[in-house]
C-alpha cells in the first residue's frame, strides 16, 4: 500500500472532477483506485465516501449504500471521515425504495448510539426521520424534524448536507402552500450548492424552484428552471434530479394544453421507474403521470396510474400530502367511472390526513374538496376553494362547486363560480383548464338558457345543453371517456347523450355527427 500522499492526489483528482461537473469520470477514477488496492486504509475510507456521494448523484443508490457502509467498516476511522460516511449512508438510504430500512439506524443515531461519527451524522438521521414522517402522513412532524436537520447541519456539516435538508424542507413547504418560506430555503440551498465544491448538487435548487413555480402558478418561470436543471443534470451525470425536472416540464405542458409535449416526460429517462418516496420530486413525478394519463385517456388513465402506485410505503400518502388537488382529482375520476369504493377510500385518506395535522390549511382544504366532489356538495366545495393555498387547486374547487350548482339547476351561481374559476386558471397560465371553463360558461349563459325551452322532438333545436356540449366535444375528436372527463360525467351518461343525439339528428356515426357540427360551425347556427 502507498501512503497518504497518493491518497491525497487520488481523492483530490476525484473532487476536482466532481467540481468540474464530471460525475461519471470522477466515479470511474475512484473505482479504479479502489480496485488497485494501493491506498492507505484511511484514504480508502475517504475515497469510498466520495464515491458513495457520486453514486448517489448518478442514481445508483444500492452501490452508494455499499460504499458508505464499506467505509464505515474500515478500522480506526477519523471522526470526520466517520461522520461523513454516516451522512453518505443516510443519503443513499433515502434514495432507495426501502426507506423504512433507514428508520432504525436513524433512531439509533438520534438516541446517541450507532456507529462512529454519530454526532456528525445527526443532520442525516433527522432528515431521514423527517422524510419518514412525511411519507407516513405526518407533515407537521416532518417540518419539525427537517428544521432540526437544518439547525444541526449548520453547526458544521459539509455544504452539500447543509443544502440537502433545506431543499427537502422547501419541497414540503411548497406542497403545504407556504411559498415564500419555500423560496427562501431554496435560495439558501442554491448558495450553498455554489460554494460547496460538489457540483452534482447544482441542479437540485433549479428543479425544486421549478416545482415551486408550478405549485405557486408561475408556469413560465417553472418551465425555465426545469429546463435549466434538466440540461445541467444531464450534462454532469446527476441523474437523481432528472425525474423532478421532467415532472415539472410535463405539468407545465399539461396546464398549457400541449399534450404531445407532455407525453412521456415524467418517466422515460428512468425506464418508467418512479423515484423513491423520500427523493425530491417523487410526488411531483406521480402527479405528472396522473395528469398526463388523464389528459390522454380520461378518468380511466388517472385511476390506472393510481393503481400502479399500489400500496408502496409513502407514495400515495406523499402524493395526497404534497399535491392538494390530487385527492379531489382522483375522487372525481373514480366517481365518473362508477368506482364509489375507491372514491370513498380516497376521501377517507384525505380526511385522516387533515385530522392528524390540525392547522395545516392545505390538508383541510384538500379533505373538504375531496368530500365535496364525492357528495356533490357545493357548499363544501366553495369552502374548500376559500381555504386552498394553491391557486390551481382553488380554481379546481371553484369549478367543482359551479358544476354542483349547475347540476342542481342553479345556473346563476354556477355561472358566477365558473367565471371566478376561469379567471384563476387564466392568471396561472392554465390555458387548457381556462378553455374548458369558457365552454362551461357558454353552456350556462342566459341566451342559451332562453333558447333551451320547448322545441321540436328532433333536429338541432331539440338538443339539450348537455347534448350540445357532448356533440361539440365529439366533433373535436374526443373519445367518450375524454368527453366524460371534460364534463365530469360518467361514460355511461355520455353514451346515453350520444344515443339521444343520434336519434334526434337522424344519424348513426361519429363521422356523420362531426360533419353535421362542422356544417353548422357558427355559434348561432349550432345553437339552433
Helices and strands as residue ranges (DSSP letters): H 4-19, H 23-36, H 41-57, H 61-72, H 79-94, H 101-110, H 122-135, H 139-154, H 159-176, H 179-195, G 199-201, H 202-216, H 219-236, G 239-241, H 242-256, H 259-262, G 268-270, H 282-297, H 299-309, H 315-322, H 326-336, H 340-356, H 361-375, H 378-387, H 391-407, H 411-427, H 431-444, H 446-451, G 460-462, H 465-475, H 480-487, H 491-505, H 510-519, H 523-527
